[in-house]
Amino acid sequence: MRETPSPTLPLVHWDRLFEDLEGQLASEWEAERAALDAESERLRISKLELSSRLRLLQHEGALLHLVLADERRRTVRLHAVGADWVGAQPTDAPTALLVPMRAILTIELDHGLLLSSLDERVPVQPSLRERMTLGFVLRDLARRRLPMRVALRDGSTVHGTADRAGADHLDLAVHDVGEPRRAAAVRSFRMIPFDAVVWISAEGAAF
């Protein structure tokens, strides 16, 4: 006598089949979503500029090690990030530095800070300072007649007062430290291209 198949067996078989299919579909959707998220993140990072990441590091008060074009390594905290320059406070000097972005060879920092600088969700208050160029800042220093030290790419430094600043260079009246900019105190005049500048420190200026 043949046994009558249980009516529940086909139901169990189909339930398992659909469960397997649903599991596979969910996995495929999750993999596709992850791939889209990864591609979206790669696209976002491809549009990031160095200045944006530096502003986030400034916001966090991060300690950075700048390797500059004169091969010096300066440990600093950023005070300001402009259009093409940074204002940095060295840990080994009381005077803040104005550093053209093009004079920075590398920026050394720990891995956690490196990753956090990618996060654009961190709110950073926009300011007019972000649009100020190096020339704009130097024209202000010239207007205020502040004496300054200018470090150049050949490793030398020169002291004086900026008489004026153009679009890509400044005119420096060279005189001794502690001397005011008077005709009798000026030893020479130099035109200095911005490309030659590694950093500038000015007495009484906070960049």
C-alpha positions, 0 to 999 in steps of 0.5 A: 500500500503506497503512502500518501505524501504529506501535504505540508512537505511541498510547503516546507520545500517552497518556504525554504526556497523563497527564504534562500532567494530572499537571503540572496537578494538581500545580500546582493542589494547590500553589496550593491549599496556598499559599492555605490557608497564606496564609489560615492565616497571616492568621488567626494574625496576626489573633490577635496582640497588641501585647504578644506582638510587643513581647516578641519585640522585647525578646528580640532586644534591638531598638532602637525609637523610641517616639512617646508621647502627649506627642509626644516621641520616645524611642529605647529598648530594652525591658527588660520587657513587662507586661500593660499597660505596658513597661519601657524603657531610653532611649539618652539617659538613665540611668533606665529608664522605665515606659510605659503601653501606652496612652501609646504612639502609634506604634513605629518600627522597621526592616522586618526587625524588624517582620517578625521580631516576627510570628514566634511560633516564636521561644522567649520564656520566659514569666514572672510579669512578663507578668501584672503590671498597671501598678497592681501595679507602682505599688503596689510603688513606693509600698510601697518609697517610691521618689521618681518623676517622672511625665510627663503627657499635657499635656506637664508633669512632676511629681515626688514619691512615690506614697502608694498606687495604686488600680485606675486611678489613683495618689495622689502626694505632690508634693515637690522632687527630692532631698527625702525624702517628709516632711510638711514637704517635701510641697507638694501631693497629686495623684490621677493617673489612669493614662490621664493618665500617659505615662511614669514614672521612679523612682530606684533602680527597674529596670522 
